[in-house]
Amino acid sequence: MRVLVTGSSGLIGQALCSYLTEAEHQVVRAVRRPIRPDEFAVRWDPEAGTMDAGELEGVDAVVNLAGAGIGDNRWSEARRRVLVESRTRSTALLAAVLSGLDRKPRVLLSASAIGIYGQRADEVLTEQSSPGSDFLASLCVRWENETALAAEAGIRVVCARTGLVLSRHGGALDKLLPLFKFGLGGKLGSGAQWWSWITLEDQIRALAWLLENDVQGPVNLTAPNPVTNREFTQVLSTVLSRPAWLSVPRFGPRLLLGSELADALLFTSARVLPSVLESSGFAFSHATLGEGLRHVLHPPAP
């Protein structure tokens, strides 16, 4: 396949491009910088709404991972606009360009997040569950809605609702590891909030699966066994052979990150199940947190 990837410089984007290349697909990156002579890439500018449609003729699939980092900065009003517009403008531009092609791609796989469900306590959530009402939930709803034009043009559209991605090279786990390694880890607040996680390896395998298999609409990209933050803390401390007796009060992360961002990243409870992914036949390599953390932190020798 010839696969166009936006957001290819991020944690998931880099891993996906490597995976697809090793599987002998041709990866074409959408970039804003000048294109080097030795790379397959196309120029685009979501802010200006420009992209050369001619460069996309004959692309078989598109993976849209573009968007400013949710946890990179405090959520000021200006930052909220950046988070929304970096997702909605890029997705709208892609959908418009793809829908007008003579040779349309078979599939548009567009990123989303389980933040669409909002704060749900112990409720079990599937793709059929209603959206939440907070900022992150409304952002995800708008993000997914921007794919409508591509779907109307007959392109198979998948909205990949990603959970907490476990990796040593980025994301939440990477930030937690130094504290746990020094014996300073602990549950966050009450620890009762549900964390729905997935290893980076399963995340990439799932994205590749969705490119090849006839699935459409929203798909939760989370492992089948979500855990509470309390359980996450216990399993991580066991895998690292480090104590984790502390309890981090809610006001600490709120002071560091701002209350809205801290609540969204650390204290929101979303017990999400990958119903559509499993029913399509996808098999997880790491279905339990212990398996996942051991793989990520103590990978087998190549």
N, C-alpha and C positions, 0 to 999 in steps of 0.2 A: 504493500500500500504506500501511497504518497500521503503523508500526514502533516498538516500544518499545525504548529503548536504556538500559541501565544503564552506569555508568562514563562518562557522557557528558562529564564535565569533563576527562578525560585527553587526552593527545596524540592517540591514535587515535580516541577518542570524539568529540572536537570536530570532527576532520576528517570523520569518517563522518557526523555529523549535518548538517554543511554540505553534503556531497555528496548525501545523500538528499533534503534540502530543495530543493536546486537541481534535482534530478531530479523534483520535484513529488510526492514522497512526504510523508505527514504523520508527523513524528517526535514521539513522546511520550517524554519523559525521566523515568526513575525517580530521584527525589531524596529526600534526607533532611531538607532544609530546608523552611520554609514555601513554598508554591507562590505565585508571583506571578500576578496576574489576567490578565496578557497572554501566558501561556505554556501550552503543552500539556504537562502533567506529572502524575505520580502519586506519592504518598508511599509510601515503604517504609522498613523498619527491619530489616535482616538480622540484627543482633545480637539483637533482640527476637523475630524471626521473624514480623513482621507486614507485611501488604500487602493492600490492598483489592482483592479478586478482581473485584468488580463493575466496577472501573475498567478491567479488562483484557479484558472481553468485547468481541469484535469486532476485537481486535488481530490483524493478519495475520502478523506476524513479530516475533521478539524477538532482540535482540543483547545478549548479556551480557558486558560488559567490566569488571565490578566487581572490585576487588582492590587491596590496598595495594601500593605500589611496591616491587618486588623489590630495587632498588639504592639505596633512599632512606636506609637506616640499616644499621649493623652487625647481623649476625645473632646477637643474644643469644637465649637461650631464649625470653624474652618476645616478641622480634621474630619469631621463627619461628612462634610461636602466632598472632600477628597475620596473618602472611603466609598461613598455612593457613586460619584461620577466616574471614578476609575473603573468601576465595574459596569455600570449601566451604559456608559458611552461606548466602551470597547465592545460590549456584547451587542448593542444595537447596531454598531458599525458592521460587525461581522455578519449579523443576521441579514442586514440590508444588502451587503455585497454578495453574500453567498446565494441569496434568493434570486438575484438577478443574473447569475451565471447561466450560460448555455449548457455547460456540463457541471451540474451541481454535485457537491460531495454527497456520499450516501448518509453520512452521519455528522452531526454537530454535538460534541460532548462538552458541555459547558459547566464550569465549576459553580458550586453553591456550597452551603454549609448547614450543619445541623442546628446552627443558631436560628434557623427559620422557625423552630418549635418554641423558642423562648423558655421561660422558667416554668417547669412542669412537675416539680417535686418527684413523686414515685410513679407517675403515670408511664405506662409502656407506650412508646411512640413508634409508629411505622409510617410509611410513605402516605398512608391514608389519613394521618392525623392532621388537624388544623394548624395553621401557623400561629405563632405567638403575637404579642402586641408591642414588644419593646423595639428599640432602635435597630438592633441587629436582625431581628425577625423581619421588620419592614424592609430593611435593606435587601435581605435575601429574596423576599417576595418580588421586589422591583427588579432585581438582578435576573431572576428566572423568567419574569414576564417579558424581558427584552428578547428572548429567543423565539417569541411567537411568530415573527415574520418568516423565520427559517422553516418552522413547522408548517406554516400555511403554504409554503412553496414546495412541500412534499419531502423535505429533508427529515430524516429520523433524528429527533432531538432528545438528548438525555441530560438531565440536570443532576450532577453528582454532588450530593449533600455530604460533605466530608466532616468527620469528627476530629478528635484529638489524634494527630499523626505522631507515632512514636519513632524518633530518630535520634541518634547521637550528634547529628550535624545541624540541628535547627529545631525550632518549635519549642513547646512547653517543656518536654522532657530534658532537652539540652540545658534549659535554664534551671531546672530542679536538681540536676545531678551534682553540681558542686556542693550544695547544701547537704544533700544526703551522704555524699562521700565523706564529709567532715562530721557526720553524726548530728547535723543540725536540721535534718528533715523532720516533717511532722504533718499531721492532717491540717487542712485549711478550714478554719471555723469549726463547725460541728462535725465536718467530714461526712455528713449525710447526703451531700449532693452527688448525683450520678454523673460519672464521666464515661462517655462513649468514645472508645479509642479504636485505633487500627494501626498496625505496623506499616512503616513506609513501604516495605516489600509487598504486603497485601494491597495497599493502596494502589501501587503501580500495576500489579497484576489485575486488579479489578478494573482499572481504567482501560487496560489493554483488552480485557474480556468484553467490556461494554462496546468497544470499537467493533468487535468481530461478531457479537451476538445480537439477535433481534430483540432488544430491550429499548423502551422509550419512556419518557416522562421522568419524574423524580426518582432517584435511587439513593438510598442511604449507604454511604461508604463508611461503615463501622463494623467492628468485629461482633460476633453474635452473643458475646458475654460482657455487657457493660458492667462496670463496678462502681461502688461509691468511692469517694475520695479517701475515706478511711481505709477501705480495702486496698486501694491503689497504693497508699502509703505503706501499708503492711507488706504487700508483695514486693514493692520496690526495695524496701529495707532488707527483706530476706534475700533477694537476688544479689544485692550489693554487699550482704553480710555486714550491715551497719545498723546501729540502733536508730530508731525514729520515734522518740518518746515525746517530742515537743508538740505543742498545739499552737498554730499560728492564728492569732486573733484576727478577726475580719478587718479591723481598722488599719492593720499594718499594710497589707497590699493596697487598701483604698488610699492611704496616704501616698504611697509610691506611684500608683498608676492612675489615681482618680477613681471615684466610687463606681461610676458607670462601667468603665473598662474592666476594673477588677472584678466586679460582679459578673460581667459577661464572660470573662475568660476563666475565672476560678470558682465562682460560687453558684453559677446557674446550674440547675439540675435538669439533665435531659437524658432519659433512659431510652436510648434509640436502638432499634433492631433493624438488621439489613434484610427485610422480608423479600423485597423484589430481587435483590442480588442472589440470595440463596435459592429462591424459587426458579431462577434462571439456570441453576446448575453450577454456579461458582462455588469452589471449595476453598476455604481459608487455609493458609499454611499455619497461621497462629490464631487459634480460636479462643484461647484463654490468656489472661494477662500474664501469668507466669511464663507460658511458652513465648509470648511476644517479647517480654522484657529480657528473658534469657537470650533470645535470638539477637536482639538489638544490642545488648550490653556485652554479651559473650558469644559473638558470632563464631560459627565453626570455621576451621582453617580451610582455605581454598584448596 
